[in-house]
Amino acid sequence: MNKKQWTRIGLIIIIFWIALIFYFSSQPPSTSHEQSGKFVHVFQRINDMFDISESSFFTKIETFIFEGLFDDKYKSMNAKVRKSAHFGIYFILGSLVTGSSWLYTKKWFALFLMGISIPTTVAVLDEFNQGFKGRTSSISDVMLDMFGAIFGTVFVLMIIFAWVVYIRLRKRRP
């Protein structure tokens, strides 16, 4: 496959991911709560098997995020899952946009900007969309989405950088 075909595939995947985000944000409050409740149930079963939530790493992360950053506003597991989903979904979107953009341009600053600005724009529109579905819109959710996109972008940029260094070092070998 050539560069143009890979770019199209990347764009299709990004559009699919954005459509998925809008699908979830278009759910009425009761359906949204039920969906996150199902994930909480799955997480609790996995936690029962592997005892994840009792690990010191998990406890430190949970304390830093939910008590430090969110001022202990989100006490229920359902609320924590919902906020974690915001971060994770936009981490993936930021990663997808950055990775696909690499096929289009090799300019690091442009990659960084696209990896953050496109997902953040989607996050703003996503929160705006929720207002029409009887759900609350929140600037803190947009900020959390943006942080997810930043982390996803930086993650992919580090992978690309490592790949570029590897290729350059490989070419130097006799």
C-alpha positions in Angstrom: 0.0 0.0 0.0 1.2 3.5 -0.7 1.2 6.6 1.5 -2.1 7.9 0.1 -4.0 4.6 0.8 -2.6 4.5 4.4 -3.7 8.1 4.9 -7.2 7.3 3.7 -7.4 4.3 6.0 -6.2 6.5 8.9 -8.9 9.1 8.1 -11.6 6.4 8.0 -10.5 5.0 11.4 -10.5 8.6 12.9 -14.0 9.3 11.4 -15.3 6.0 12.8 -13.8 6.8 16.3 -15.4 10.3 16.3 -18.7 8.8 15.2 -18.4 6.3 18.2 -17.7 9.2 20.5 -20.8 11.0 19.3 -22.9 7.8 19.5 -22.0 7.6 23.2 -22.7 11.3 23.9 -26.0 11.0 22.1 -27.4 8.5 24.6 -30.0 9.7 27.1 -28.7 9.9 30.7 -30.3 6.7 31.8 -28.7 4.7 28.9 -25.4 6.3 29.5 -25.5 5.5 33.2 -26.5 1.9 32.4 -23.6 1.5 29.9 -21.0 2.8 32.4 -22.7 0.6 35.1 -22.1 -2.5 33.0 -18.4 -1.6 32.7 -18.2 -1.0 36.4 -19.6 -4.5 36.9 -17.0 -6.0 34.5 -14.2 -4.0 36.3 -15.4 -5.3 39.7 -15.3 -8.9 38.4 -11.8 -8.4 37.0 -10.7 -6.7 40.3 -12.1 -9.6 42.3 -9.9 -12.0 40.3 -6.7 -9.9 40.2 -7.1 -7.5 43.1 -6.1 -4.4 41.0 -7.7 -1.7 43.2 -5.7 -2.7 46.2 -2.3 -2.3 44.5 -0.2 0.7 45.7 0.2 1.9 42.1 -3.6 1.9 41.5 -4.2 3.6 44.8 -1.7 6.4 44.1 -3.1 7.1 40.7 -6.6 7.1 42.0 -5.7 9.4 44.8 -3.8 11.8 42.6 -6.5 12.0 39.9 -9.7 11.9 41.8 -8.8 13.5 45.1 -6.0 15.8 43.9 -7.3 17.0 40.5 -11.0 16.6 41.0 -11.1 17.7 44.6 -12.7 14.3 45.6 -15.9 15.2 43.6 -16.2 11.8 42.1 -16.6 9.2 44.8 -18.7 6.5 43.2 -17.0 3.9 41.0 -19.5 4.7 38.2 -18.3 8.4 38.2 -14.7 7.3 38.2 -15.3 5.0 35.3 -17.0 7.7 33.3 -14.2 10.2 33.9 -11.6 7.5 33.1 -13.4 6.8 29.9 -13.2 10.4 28.9 -9.5 10.3 29.2 -9.1 7.0 27.5 -11.3 7.7 24.5 -9.5 11.0 23.8 -6.1 9.4 24.4 -7.0 7.0 21.6 -8.3 9.8 19.4 -5.2 11.9 20.0 -3.0 8.9 19.1 -5.0 8.1 16.0 -4.9 11.7 14.7 -1.1 12.0 15.4 -0.3 8.7 13.9 -2.4 9.4 10.8 -1.0 12.9 10.5 2.5 11.5 10.4 1.6 9.9 7.1 0.6 13.4 5.8 3.3 15.6 7.3 6.6 14.9 9.0 6.6 18.3 10.8 6.7 17.7 14.6 5.0 20.9 15.6 2.2 20.3 13.1 1.7 16.8 14.4 1.6 18.0 18.0 -1.0 20.7 17.1 -3.2 18.4 15.1 -3.0 15.7 17.7 -4.4 18.1 20.4 -6.5 20.6 18.5 -8.7 18.1 16.5 -9.6 16.0 19.5 -10.2 19.1 21.7 -12.5 20.5 19.0 -14.4 17.1 19.0 -14.6 17.2 22.8 -16.2 20.7 22.7 -18.7 19.6 20.1 -19.3 16.4 22.1 -20.1 18.3 25.2 -22.3 20.7 23.3 -24.1 17.7 21.8 -24.8 16.3 25.2 -26.8 19.4 26.1 -29.4 18.5 23.5 -29.8 15.0 25.0 -30.7 16.0 28.5 -27.2 15.5 29.8 -25.0 18.1 31.4 -22.1 19.6 29.6 -19.0 20.2 31.6 -15.8 22.2 30.9 -14.0 19.8 33.2 -14.9 17.0 30.9 -13.4 19.0 27.9 -10.2 19.6 29.9 -10.0 15.9 30.8 -10.6 15.0 27.1 -7.8 17.4 26.1 -5.4 15.9 28.7 -6.2 12.5 27.2 -5.4 13.8 23.7 -2.2 15.4 24.9 -1.0 12.2 26.5 -2.0 10.2 23.4 -0.2 12.7 21.1 2.9 12.6 23.2 2.8 8.8 23.4 2.6 8.5 19.6 5.3 11.2 19.1 7.6 9.2 21.3 7.0 6.1 19.3 7.6 7.9 16.0 10.7 9.5 17.4 12.0 6.1 18.5 11.2 4.6 15.1 13.0 7.4 13.3 16.1 7.0 15.4 16.0 3.2 14.9 15.7 3.6 11.1 18.6 6.2 11.0 20.8 4.0 13.1 20.0 1.0 11.0 21.0 2.8 7.8 24.4 3.7 9.3 25.3 0.0 9.7 27.7 -1.3 7.1 
